[in-house]
Amino acid sequence: MKLIKTTLYSGISTVIRIAFGFISSKVIALYTGPAGVALIGTFANLITIVQTFANGAIATGVVKYTAEYDGDKESLKTLFSTALKISIYCSAIMGCFVVLGASMLSALLFASHQYSNPIRILGFSLVFYALNTLAMAILNGQKQIKTYTLIHTIASMVGLLSTLLLVSYFRVEGALYALVFSQVVVFFIAVYLVSKSTWFSVDYFKQRMDPATIKKLAHYSIMAIVSALTLPVSQILLRNKIIATQGLQAAGLWQAMLRISDGYLMVLTTALATYYLPKLASLHTKKELQAEIIQGYKILIPTVALGCLVLYYLRFFIIQILYTPDFVAMSDLFFYQLLGDFFKMCSWILAYMMLAKAMTKWYIFTEISSTLLYLLLGHLGINYFGLKGITMAYACNYFIYFLTMLVLFGSLLFHKTKD
């Protein structure tokens, strides 16, 4: 499978998902305004955190070892059986924690007990999140890109329909329920499609948990947990900083900018997740790795650069289409946010090496240090430059992160290497 083929194929599905996501954003903006968008962003961060813990944070490890064990049925049986049991046990424990602590989490995140019920529903549904994540990880590792992208497309469609229905009746709370409901529906669709795969057999999931496999997956669990506790938590803290100093409306503008940023980058991040991780995991020589990374830069960097330029010059039109006149002030956020997106994608091509090769210590160090720097720069930026300061901090942080990746992998990228 070639990167450009994967990018083009997944791109069609991703464009559909982006369109559905932006329609949802438009509906949410119309019914809840910037303040509602900010609150929904916080709930989405919470989902990211608890979902990671709900399946033991093993998704990336399952992708890596599914690709590595390709053709080895016994190893795959051990991997899938162990991963299934980890997902069930962890989702049950995490679900109990979320249900019992719903009132506390609502007060902590929203300064109100009003959203306790959506959080409780999230807790009850975590087992579906966990098993859905496991199914998607297996499909990714098996390189079944058609089924993988189909499920993502269906998830976006269900998310849009549930948002249209629930937001119109229940406003902000309805949007929160929609985020949870869509994942539950998609779980049953994912299980059905996976069960129709040619490789699928119940025997793959009937073995006992294997200590050696648990140990291997633990490296990826640590990395995934670090990711779950860095970016989402940093966004929550910075959003609270904006609310305290600039107001809830300003936080909504920033959240709307993040949704645009995440939306157009989804085409590239999906290609990286579906192609790069299993591909890099399957390569074992420096020469092969160097060729793959350079090829990635040739394709992805011009694409993201062009995308940033187009978005910047069409920013007023984009705001008008995707949001409402209440969001026009976010036009000031585009330049530095898009600059940060460019450096982000430049760095991620190399950063995937740490995931593919289980470079746990380096991954943890770079993630934590980058997040702490982002928090520091974000606080300083907001204090000195207002809301624009947080996007300036974002751009500076990812520029430094890109330089860090060049230091770590520069010899692999720039030096001629022999097998």
N, C-alpha and C positions, 0 to 999 in steps of 0.2 A: 504493500500500500504506500503510495506516494503522498507527501505532505500536500501538494497542490490539489490532488484528487480529493483527499479528505477535506481540505478547506472548502473546495467548491461544493462538494456533496453536502457536507454538514452546514455550509453557508446557506443553502436554500431553506433547510429546516430552521436554521437559526434566525434568518430574516423573518420567517413567519412568527417565530417565538418573540422576536423583538417587536414586531407589529402588534401582536396581542398584548405584550407587556406595556407598550406605550398607550394603547387604547385604554387599558386598565388605569394607567397613570392619569390619563385625561379624565376618566370618570371619577377617580378619587379626588383629583384636583377640583373638579366642578362641585362635588358634593361636600368636601371637607376643607378645601382651601389649603394654604401652606402649613397651617398648624396641624391639620390632620395628616398631611404628608410626612411631617416630622415624627409624629407619634407612630405611624405605620412603619417608618424606617427603624425605629427603636425595637418594635415587635419583630421585624424581620431579622435584626441582629440577634435577638433572643433565640429565635428559631435556629439560626446558624449555630449558635453555641450549644444548645441542648441536643440538636440533631447530631452533632459530631460526637457527643458523649453517648448518645443513645445506641449507636452501633459499635461502641468501643473504639471509635476513631480509626477503624481498620480499612476504610474504603480504598485509600491509596495503596496500601499494602496488598489488598486483594487484586487490584489492577496489575500491579507489578508482578506478583507471583503467578497470576493466571496467564499472563503473557510469557513468563519465563518457563512455566511448566507445560507449555503448549505441546500436546501429543502424549504427555505422561498422565494417563488416566488415574493411576493410583495416587500420585501426588496431588492431582486436582481434587480427587475425592476427599483426601485428608484436609486440604485447604478449605474447600467449600463447607464441609461438615463442621469444621472448627469455627469458621467465620459465622455460620448460621447460629450456632449455639452462643457465641460471644454476643451477637447482635440481639438475640432474644433476652439473654440475661441482663445485658447492659441497658436495654430499652425498658425493661421492667423496673429496674432500680431507679433509673433516671426519671421514668414516668411517675413513680411514687413520690420522688422528691419534688417534681414540678407541681403535681396535684396538691400535695400537702403544703407547699410553700407558695401557692398561687397568690394569696393575699399579700404576702411579704414581697414577692417579686413585683406585683403591680404597684405597690407603694414605692418600691425602690426605683423602678424604671419610669413610672408615669406620675409619681407624687400623688397617687390616688388609688383607691381600691376599686374603682369603676371597671377596670379591665381584668379583674380576677377570673371571671368565667371563661373568657377566651384562652387564658393561660391554663386553666384546668383542662379545657378541651384539648389543648396542645399536649398536655401530659398524658391524657388517655390515649391519644393517637400516636404516641412516639414509636410504638412497636411497628406501625405501618411505615413511618419514616425510615426506621432502621432497616427493615426488610426491603423496602424499595431502594434504598441506597446500596444495599448489598447486591441486589439484582442488577442495578445499573453498573456497579463496579465489575461484576462478572462479564457483562456484555461488552464493556469497554476493553477489558483484558483479552476477551475472545476475539476482539476486533470486529464484532458484529455491529458495524456502524449504522446500517440501515435500521435495525431494530432499536438501537440506542437513540438515534435522532428521532425516530417515530414516537417513542415514549416521551421524549422531551417536548415534542410538538403537541402531543395530546395533553400533556401536563399544562402547557401554556393555554391551550384552548379551554380546558376545564377551569383553570384559574381565572380566565377572562369571564366566562359565563357565570361563575360563582360570584365574582366581583360585581358584575352588572346587577345581579339579583339582590345580593345582600347589602351592598353599599346604598342602593336606592332606598332601602327600607330602614337600615340601622346605622347609616353614616360610618363613622370611624370604627365602631365596634363591629359592624358588618364586614368591613375590609379585613379586620383581624380574623374573623371567622372564615372568610374566604381563603386566606393564606393557609389555614389548617385543613379545611375541607378538601381543597384540590389535591393535596398530597395523599389523603386517604383514598380518594377515588382512583388516582393514578396507580396506587399500589396494586389493586386488583387487575388493572389493565397490564401492568408490568409482569405480574406473575403469570397471567395468561399467555403473553407473548413469549416469555422466557420458556415456559413449558412446551411451546411449539418448536423451540430450537432443535436442530438435528442432534446436538450433543446431549441434550437434557435427559436425565434419568434420576429418579428418586434416590437411587443408590449413591449418587454424588453427595447426598446430604445426610446419610444414615450412620456414618462412622462416629466414633468417640472423639472428644476433643484431644488434640495432639499437643503436648507440651512444647515440642520443638517448633511447631508452627506458630503457637502462641508467642513464643520468644521472637520469632522472625517478624510477626505482625506488630509486636510491641514497639519496635523501632519506628514504624510508621504511625502507630498510635500516639507516640510521644510527639512526633512532628505535627500530626493533625490537631492534637490538643493545643499545642503551642499556637498554631494558626487560628484555632477557634477562640483562643483567649487573647489574641493580639489585635487583629484588625477589627472584629466586631466590638470588642470592649473599648478599643481606642476611639471608634466612631461614637459609641455611647457617651464616653467621657467628653469628647470634643463637642458633641451635640448638646450635652448639658451645659458646657461652657458657653456655647453660643446662646442658648436659651437664657442663661443667667445674665449675660452681658448685652446681647443684641435683641433678644426676644424670641418667642416661639415662631413667629412669622419668618424671621431670618433663618432659623434652623430648618424650616420647611423649604426655603429657597436652596439651601445647601443640599438637602436630601434630594430635591428635584434634579440638581446638577449631577449628583451621584448616580441617579437612575439613568440619565442620559449617557453618562460615561460608561457605566456597566453595560448598558444596552448595546451601544455600537461596538464595544470591545468583545461582546459575547461571541461574535463570529470567529475572532482570533483565539480567544481563550478556549472555546469549544474545540477548535482544531488542535490546540496544544494538548488539551486533556484527552482527546480521543486518539490522537496520533502520536504525539511526542513522548508521553510517559511510557506507554507500552513499547514504543520503538526504541527509545534510549535504554530501557530496561533489558531489551533483547540484544543490544550491541555490547561487545566485550573488548574491542581493541580501540586504541586512541585514534587510529586513522579513520575508522568507521565513525566514531563519535564526532571527530573534527569535521568530516564531510557533511554529516547530518546537521550539525549546528550552523555551519556556514550556509548551507542550503536554506535553512530556516530563516536566517537573517536576510538573504537575498529576496525571499518571498514576503515575509511578514512585515519587515521594517518599512519598505516603500508603501505597503498597503496601509499601515497605521498612520504614516505621515500624511498620505493623501486624505485619509479619513478625517484627521485632525484639522487640516486646512479647510476642507469642505464644511465641516461642522462650525468652525469659527466664523466663516464668512456668511453662513446661513443661520447664525444663532438666533436672530430676532424672528425669523420665519419659523424656526424649530420651536421656540417658546410659544409662539402664537398657535401652532398646530397642536402641540402636545399638552399645553397647560392653558392658563387663563391670563388675562391682563394683570392679575395680582402677582404674577411671577416674572414680570418683565425686568425687575431689578437684578435677576440672576444673570443677565447678560454680562455683567462685570466679572463673573466667575469663570467664564469660558477659557480665557487665554491660559491662565496658569494651570487650570484643571487639565486641559488638553495637552499642555506641555508635560505635565506629570504623567499623563497616560502614555505619551511617547516613550519616556524613560522607563516607565513601568514595563512595557512590552519588550523593550531592549534588554532589560534585566531578566525578565522571566524566561526567555529562551535559554539563558545560562542557568538560571535558578532551578529549572527542572532537572538538571543534572544531580542536584542534591537529593531530590526525591527518587529519581530513577536508580541511583546508586546507594541509597540508604546512608547518606552522609549526615547522620543524625546530629552530631555535635555542632557541625558548621551550620546546619539548617536552624537549629535552636538559637545559636548565637546571633546569626544574621537577622532572624525574625524578631527576636526580643530587642536587640539593639536598634533595629530600624523602627520598631513600634515606639520605643521610648524616645527616640529622636523625633519622630512624628508628633508625639504628644507635646514635647518641649517646644518644637517649632510652631505647632498649632496654637499653643497658648500664647506664645510671643507674638505670632502673626495676628491673632484676634485682638490682642491688647494694643498693638501698634497700628494695624491697618484695617481693623474691623473685620467684616465677613470675608472680604477678599483675602485677608491674611491667611485663612485656613487653606485656600487653594495654592497660595504661594508656598506654604509649608509643605503641602503635598508634592509640588513640583521639586522643591529642594530635596526633600526626603528621598524621592525615587531617583534623582540624579546621583545622590550619594550612594544609594543602594546599587545602582548600575555600576558605578566605579568600583564598589566592593566586589561585585561579580567578576569584573574584569581582572581584579587582583587575584581572585581565587582561581579563575579558569583561563587567564590570559595565555599561559603557556600552551594550553590545549587549543586555543583559538588562533593564535598568531604564529606559532612555531611549526615548522615542518616536522612531521612525526612519522615514524615508521612502525609497522606492526611488531 
